[in-house]
Amino acid sequence: MSWTNVKLICQREIRDQLRDRRTLFMIFVLPVLLYPLLGLSFFQVAQFVREQPTKVLILGADEAPKSPPLIEDQRFADELFFDEHDAHLLELELRSTAAVNKQLPGGGAADEGAVVEHAQSLIRNGQQQVVIWFPPGFAKQLAEHNSGLLSHDGEARGDYPRPLVFHNSAQEKSRLAYLRVSEVLDRWRKAIASQNLELAGIDPSVVKPFDLRSEDLADQEEREAAMWSKIFPFLLLIWALTGAFYPAIDLCAGEKERGTLETLLSSPATRSEIVWGKLLTVMSFSIATVVLNIVSMGVSGMFILSQLPQFGPPPLAALFWLVIAVVPVSAMFSALCLALAAFARSTKEGQYYLMPLILVTMPLVVIPMAPGVEMSLGNSLIPITGIVLLLRYLVEGNYAQVLPYVAPVVLVTLLCCLFSIRWAVDQFNTEGVLFRESERLDIGLWVRHLRRDRDDLPTVSQALLCGVLILVIRFFMSFALAPPTDFAGFARMAVITQLVVILTPVLLMTALFTRSPRRTLLLTPPVWWGLPVAALLACLMHPVSDVLQRLVLRLYPISDEISGQLNQLLTGDKNLALMILVIAVVPAICEELAFRGFVLSGFRRMGHKWRAIAMASVFFGLSHAIFQQSLIAAMVGMVIGYLAVQTGSIGPAMLFHMLHNSIALLSTRVTSEFVAEHPAFEWLGQFNNEGAFLYHWPVVLGCAGLIAAIMYWMHRQPYRRTVEEALQEAIDHRTASSLAR
């Protein structure tokens, strides 16, 4: 690759972008004006924002005890508020018991049912926000109750009705009024209790023997840094994403509309050089967007937020770390946006891709902001989430805590950048992507086209649709089916899930969208070595997958509740044959037909075998309900997918899947007594302090080595390629030969 060509293309694209006044305004002018205008608007709006008083109706106000007073001068007593000025926020309307009886239907003595209906009507109509009802005789009966407690026998003299507080939590104003009233009533109740203790000759401090003192060890700068650490990482990713998206759309989809992309593709520059030139251009605008927003927010914060006592300007260290992090973040988002923009037929279509990209990215950005989410090795390996957590700790100044996780975060981010750039290059190397024509959608013609022009194998889009459809159906089925309480319920739910969620969509889509179910689902006889190798791989895979499972559980510990439920459902005196049928046989048939059949066959039409295997394995992992199980299933799915491709049949994949799950199930029944009766098992492993059987490391490494050797041997065996894979291999071979010359 010639970096001179990359530089020329980058300079050309930057000049074209700088000629666009809209781009100049969005990149350079808007960040400078945005935050001062937001601050001005905030202070202007704040002048109109004030706490509004809420209405409280007290029914039977004459029944409230007079001492200590609850009501003084037609409002709550001032001593019942932390701040006496808050008393005006509760506007009281008092009604005696006699007035209440006259207003209620029938005009008789008020009962609880009638009062509830009356209060409900007042609150729903907005006449009141909270209604308090003191039942008839409440003050007298409360006094008798207290006197009984204060007597020498210490027994209460009869029961008494309790006051009722009515509110509507669905109405914001009623909910706020209830919070205010609850505080007042709670202090009034404590005052009554203190009064009773004094009457009994007991010091009220007995119930509160000491006060707690708290000392905040964080200084003002640390509190400000903690606040900005939750804001800046979120804004950084949003700025980098939006700053890269719009230039990418113009550089790809915009050039398609203007007809200048063909001229660039016909130049001596290779596709990789074109992608790198455009990528550097998009990165430049993304970085410029982030930096200008940081500078503008920092300057605005120094003047605006300094007027607020609880806020302060962002620390300089935070700005430094943001500038350091902006390069890899912008590179990753720029490559993603460039690949999506190359896929778009027009600028209008490209605009539609922004929202899906934000929806996919947003959970990874928001999750680290949740309380209780801390930096760990498992979290550092999650793309984007690791960056947000790393920046949060760095802005807060917790360098010692975050130092061990810098390398994993950097490594994952670089890998994401590499995969994103590789995807963008592949998009530019695919003529069908670059020169797709815009077309009007006619549902009738589209359905007839799908039915009439079917291929032997599903398309990539149909495979993707199948995988997404399985996940969506599984999501809704998880709410439709009640959680199992015993093994019979678990077996019933597992079989229904396999047949309805996984197998049914696959069979329907195979019948509708393909002409050869036999080729689509790999229902062909395997090569002679397929079944023996599958059985051997399944046996060798168990020690390796056991170590992977323990590693995953250490990175992402499973909750005690889920672990207890699984142990209850799967351990104990259960029918072993039925458990193998439910956990091993049925999933091996249904899941393999779906993910190594229809989904893998469709993805192989991309022309990249390993990419198809990886994508099918990802969907295979996501189809499992538990996150930790999904990770392990995705890794094991890579081996099963490769086995299905090399043998050209679904049979070895099913056999591997069935044996692997069966061995995992049988291993849970291995006890120390069983090992003592069969000393040969002591060569394989030993029990730890928790009673779990652990394989010896030489056994694990030996199995991993044998698996690698078998995979290499399978790699050297001929296999049936799809048309797209054969074409891609020819292109790659020709490109390698030309580069060698």
GISUL-V457127 format. One record per residue. RES is the residue in one letter. PHI is phi in whole degrees, 0 to 359 (NA if undefined). Layout:
res:RES phi:PHI
res:RES phi:PHI
This chain:
res:M phi:NA
res:S phi:267
res:W phi:287
res:T phi:294
res:N phi:297
res:V phi:300
res:K phi:297
res:L phi:297
res:I phi:294
res:C phi:297
res:Q phi:297
res:R phi:299
res:E phi:293
res:I phi:296
res:R phi:298
res:D phi:296
res:Q phi:290
res:L phi:288
res:R phi:282
res:D phi:272
res:R phi:293
res:R phi:295
res:T phi:295
res:L phi:299
res:F phi:294
res:M phi:293
res:I phi:274
res:F phi:253
res:V phi:270
res:L phi:301
res:P phi:300
res:V phi:290
res:L phi:270
res:L phi:296
res:Y phi:286
res:P phi:300
res:L phi:293
res:L phi:296
res:G phi:296
res:L phi:298
res:S phi:296
res:F phi:299
res:F phi:291
res:Q phi:292
res:V phi:291
res:A phi:298
res:Q phi:293
res:F phi:262
res:V phi:269
res:R phi:211
res:E phi:288
res:Q phi:267
res:P phi:292
res:T phi:241
res:K phi:265
res:V phi:231
res:L phi:253
res:I phi:249
res:L phi:269
res:G phi:73
res:A phi:297
res:D phi:288
res:E phi:269
res:A phi:286
res:P phi:302
res:K phi:275
res:S phi:222
res:P phi:295
res:P phi:288
res:L phi:265
res:I phi:237
res:E phi:222
res:D phi:56
res:Q phi:63
res:R phi:205
res:F phi:297
res:A phi:300
res:D phi:297
res:E phi:290
res:L phi:273
res:F phi:244
res:F phi:297
res:D phi:242
res:E phi:299
res:H phi:288
res:D phi:282
res:A phi:296
res:H phi:286
res:L phi:283
res:L phi:241
res:E phi:268
res:L phi:267
res:E phi:232
res:L phi:256
res:R phi:225
res:S phi:284
res:T phi:297
res:A phi:295
res:A phi:293
res:V phi:294
res:N phi:298
res:K phi:289
res:Q phi:279
res:L phi:283
res:P phi:301
res:G phi:94
res:G phi:72
res:G phi:269
res:A phi:295
res:A phi:287
res:D phi:249
res:E phi:297
res:G phi:298
res:A phi:293
res:V phi:294
res:V phi:299
res:E phi:297
res:H phi:295
res:A phi:294
res:Q phi:298
res:S phi:295
res:L phi:295
res:I phi:286
res:R phi:295
res:N phi:281
res:G phi:81
res:Q phi:288
res:Q phi:223
res:Q phi:259
res:V phi:220
res:V phi:236
res:I phi:248
res:W phi:236
res:F phi:263
res:P phi:297
res:P phi:302
res:G phi:77
res:F phi:295
res:A phi:297
res:K phi:294
res:Q phi:290
res:L phi:294
res:A phi:297
res:E phi:296
res:H phi:297
res:N phi:293
res:S phi:295
res:G phi:294
res:L phi:292
res:L phi:275
res:S phi:288
res:H phi:291
res:D phi:283
res:G phi:72
res:E phi:254
res:A phi:287
res:R phi:263
res:G phi:85
res:D phi:270
res:Y phi:214
res:P phi:287
res:R phi:265
res:P phi:294
res:L phi:241
res:V phi:243
res:F phi:255
res:H phi:206
res:N phi:235
res:S phi:291
res:A phi:281
res:Q phi:257
res:E phi:300
res:K phi:293
res:S phi:293
res:R phi:296
res:L phi:295
res:A phi:297
res:Y phi:296
res:L phi:298
res:R phi:294
res:V phi:294
res:S phi:299
res:E phi:296
res:V phi:295
res:L phi:296
res:D phi:294
res:R phi:292
res:W phi:294
res:R phi:294
res:K phi:294
res:A phi:295
res:I phi:297
res:A phi:297
res:S phi:296
res:Q phi:296
res:N phi:297
res:L phi:295
res:E phi:294
res:L phi:296
res:A phi:275
res:G phi:76
res:I phi:247
res:D phi:293
res:P phi:301
res:S phi:290
res:V phi:297
res:V phi:281
res:K phi:222
res:P phi:294
res:F phi:205
res:D phi:254
res:L phi:266
res:R phi:252
res:S phi:241
res:E phi:231
res:D phi:279
res:L phi:279
res:A phi:278
res:D phi:277
res:Q phi:298
res:E phi:295
res:E phi:292
res:R phi:293
res:E phi:293
res:A phi:297
res:A phi:297
res:M phi:291
res:W phi:290
res:S phi:293
res:K phi:268
res:I phi:257
res:F phi:297
res:P phi:301
res:F phi:297
res:L phi:293
res:L phi:301
res:L phi:292
res:I phi:294
res:W phi:297
res:A phi:297
res:L phi:291
res:T phi:291
res:G phi:293
res:A phi:269
res:F phi:291
res:Y phi:291
res:P phi:298
res:A phi:296
res:I phi:298
res:D phi:289
res:L phi:288
res:C phi:248
res:A phi:296
res:G phi:295
res:E phi:291
res:K phi:299
res:E phi:292
res:R phi:280
res:G phi:77
res:T phi:262
res:L phi:291
res:E phi:298
res:T phi:298
res:L phi:292
res:L phi:291
res:S phi:275
res:S phi:284
res:P phi:295
res:A phi:290
res:T phi:283
res:R phi:298
res:S phi:296
res:E phi:293
res:I phi:296
res:V phi:297
res:W phi:296
res:G phi:297
res:K phi:292
res:L phi:297
res:L phi:297
res:T phi:295
res:V phi:297
res:M phi:299
res:S phi:299
res:F phi:288
res:S phi:295
res:I phi:295
res:A phi:298
res:T phi:298
res:V phi:294
res:V phi:297
res:L phi:294
res:N phi:293
res:I phi:297
res:V phi:297
res:S phi:296
res:M phi:293
res:G phi:296
res:V phi:294
res:S phi:295
res:G phi:295
res:M phi:298
res:F phi:265
res:I phi:278
res:L phi:287
res:S phi:293
res:Q phi:281
res:L phi:259
res:P phi:295
res:Q phi:275
res:F phi:244
res:G phi:199
res:P phi:294
res:P phi:295
res:P phi:291
res:L phi:295
res:A phi:297
res:A phi:295
res:L phi:295
res:F phi:296
res:W phi:293
res:L phi:295
res:V phi:296
res:I phi:294
res:A phi:281
res:V phi:291
res:V phi:293
res:P phi:295
res:V phi:295
res:S phi:295
res:A phi:297
res:M phi:294
res:F phi:291
res:S phi:295
res:A phi:294
res:L phi:298
res:C phi:295
res:L phi:294
res:A phi:294
res:L phi:294
res:A phi:293
res:A phi:294
res:F phi:285
res:A phi:289
res:R phi:282
res:S phi:212
res:T phi:298
res:K phi:298
res:E phi:294
res:G phi:298
res:Q phi:297
res:Y phi:291
res:Y phi:280
res:L phi:294
res:M phi:296
res:P phi:301
res:L phi:295
res:I phi:292
res:L phi:296
res:V phi:286
res:T phi:280
res:M phi:301
res:P phi:301
res:L phi:291
res:V phi:271
res:V phi:281
res:I phi:304
res:P phi:295
res:M phi:280
res:A phi:291
res:P phi:296
res:G phi:91
res:V phi:275
res:E phi:239
res:M phi:288
res:S phi:215
res:L phi:296
res:G phi:295
res:N phi:291
res:S phi:291
res:L phi:271
res:I phi:272
res:P phi:302
res:I phi:69
res:T phi:300
res:G phi:298
res:I phi:296
res:V phi:297
res:L phi:295
res:L phi:299
res:L phi:296
res:R phi:298
res:Y phi:291
res:L phi:293
res:V phi:295
res:E phi:287
res:G phi:88
res:N phi:271
res:Y phi:292
res:A phi:295
res:Q phi:289
res:V phi:265
res:L phi:302
res:P phi:295
res:Y phi:256
res:V phi:295
res:A phi:298
res:P phi:299
res:V phi:295
res:V phi:296
res:L phi:296
res:V phi:296
res:T phi:295
res:L phi:295
res:L phi:296
res:C phi:298
res:C phi:298
res:L phi:298
res:F phi:294
res:S phi:295
res:I phi:294
res:R phi:297
res:W phi:296
res:A phi:297
res:V phi:297
res:D phi:297
res:Q phi:298
res:F phi:285
res:N phi:276
res:T phi:257
res:E phi:296
res:G phi:295
res:V phi:278
res:L phi:292
res:F phi:244
res:R phi:291
res:E phi:261
res:S phi:290
res:E phi:213
res:R phi:275
res:L phi:266
res:D phi:246
res:I phi:301
res:G phi:298
res:L phi:296
res:W phi:295
res:V phi:294
res:R phi:295
res:H phi:296
res:L phi:298
res:R phi:281
res:R phi:278
res:D phi:258
res:R phi:288
res:D phi:258
res:D phi:296
res:L phi:245
res:P phi:290
res:T phi:278
res:V phi:298
res:S phi:297
res:Q phi:292
res:A phi:295
res:L phi:296
res:L phi:299
res:C phi:297
res:G phi:297
res:V phi:294
res:L phi:298
res:I phi:298
res:L phi:294
res:V phi:294
res:I phi:297
res:R phi:296
res:F phi:299
res:F phi:287
res:M phi:293
res:S phi:296
res:F phi:270
res:A phi:285
res:L phi:266
res:A phi:289
res:P phi:301
res:P phi:288
res:T phi:250
res:D phi:216
res:F phi:293
res:A phi:298
res:G phi:294
res:F phi:296
res:A phi:296
res:R phi:297
res:M phi:294
res:A phi:295
res:V phi:292
res:I phi:298
res:T phi:297
res:Q phi:295
res:L phi:283
res:V phi:274
res:V phi:281
res:I phi:256
res:L phi:286
res:T phi:299
res:P phi:301
res:V phi:294
res:L phi:294
res:L phi:294
res:M phi:292
res:T phi:296
res:A phi:290
res:L phi:275
res:F phi:250
res:T phi:231
res:R phi:262
res:S phi:230
res:P phi:302
res:R phi:296
res:R phi:285
res:T phi:297
res:L phi:268
res:L phi:57
res:L phi:274
res:T phi:240
res:P phi:296
res:P phi:284
res:V phi:294
res:W phi:298
res:W phi:268
res:G phi:297
res:L phi:293
res:P phi:299
res:V phi:293
res:A phi:298
res:A phi:296
res:L phi:295
res:L phi:297
res:A phi:298
res:C phi:293
res:L phi:288
res:M phi:284
res:H phi:297
res:P phi:301
res:V phi:291
res:S phi:293
res:D phi:295
res:V phi:294
res:L phi:298
res:Q phi:297
res:R phi:293
res:L phi:294
res:V phi:297
res:L phi:293
res:R phi:284
res:L phi:287
res:Y phi:232
res:P phi:299
res:I phi:277
res:S phi:292
res:D phi:297
res:E phi:294
res:I phi:294
res:S phi:298
res:G phi:295
res:Q phi:295
res:L phi:295
res:N phi:297
res:Q phi:294
res:L phi:281
res:L phi:253
res:T phi:254
res:G phi:99
res:D phi:275
res:K phi:250
res:N phi:291
res:L phi:296
res:A phi:297
res:L phi:293
res:M phi:296
res:I phi:295
res:L phi:297
res:V phi:284
res:I phi:267
res:A phi:244
res:V phi:287
res:V phi:298
res:P phi:299
res:A phi:298
res:I phi:285
res:C phi:290
res:E phi:291
res:E phi:290
res:L phi:299
res:A phi:282
res:F phi:269
res:R phi:263
res:G phi:260
res:F phi:296
res:V phi:295
res:L phi:295
res:S phi:297
res:G phi:291
res:F phi:292
res:R phi:293
res:R phi:285
res:M phi:290
res:G phi:95
res:H phi:239
res:K phi:296
res:W phi:292
res:R phi:295
res:A phi:295
res:I phi:297
res:A phi:295
res:M phi:294
res:A phi:296
res:S phi:292
res:V phi:296
res:F phi:295
res:F phi:298
res:G phi:292
res:L phi:293
res:S phi:287
res:H phi:272
res:A phi:285
res:I phi:265
res:F phi:300
res:Q phi:298
res:Q phi:293
res:S phi:296
res:L phi:296
res:I phi:293
res:A phi:297
res:A phi:296
res:M phi:291
res:V phi:293
res:G phi:298
res:M phi:297
res:V phi:294
res:I phi:294
res:G phi:297
res:Y phi:296
res:L phi:296
res:A phi:293
res:V phi:291
res:Q phi:288
res:T phi:271
res:G phi:69
res:S phi:211
res:I phi:278
res:G phi:300
res:P phi:300
res:A phi:296
res:M phi:298
res:L phi:298
res:F phi:301
res:H phi:301
res:M phi:294
res:L phi:293
res:H phi:297
res:N phi:293
res:S phi:295
res:I phi:296
res:A phi:298
res:L phi:291
res:L phi:293
res:S phi:295
res:T phi:290
res:R phi:262
res:V phi:283
res:T phi:245
res:S phi:296
res:E phi:294
res:F phi:295
res:V phi:293
res:A phi:295
res:E phi:284
res:H phi:235
res:P phi:299
res:A phi:298
res:F phi:291
res:E phi:294
res:W phi:288
res:L phi:275
res:G phi:187
res:Q phi:209
res:F phi:271
res:N phi:269
res:N phi:292
res:E phi:272
res:G phi:86
res:A phi:264
res:F phi:276
res:L phi:246
res:Y phi:287
res:H phi:293
res:W phi:299
res:P phi:300
res:V phi:294
res:V phi:296
res:L phi:294
res:G phi:295
res:C phi:297
res:A phi:297
res:G phi:295
res:L phi:295
res:I phi:298
res:A phi:297
res:A phi:293
res:I phi:294
res:M phi:296
res:Y phi:295
res:W phi:297
res:M phi:295
res:H phi:298
res:R phi:274
res:Q phi:272
res:P phi:290
res:Y phi:216
res:R phi:277
res:R phi:270
res:T phi:282
res:V phi:299
res:E phi:293
res:E phi:293
res:A phi:296
res:L phi:295
res:Q phi:295
res:E phi:296
res:A phi:295
res:I phi:294
res:D phi:296
res:H phi:295
res:R phi:292
res:T phi:294
res:A phi:295
res:S phi:293
res:S phi:294
res:L phi:292
res:A phi:293
res:R phi:287
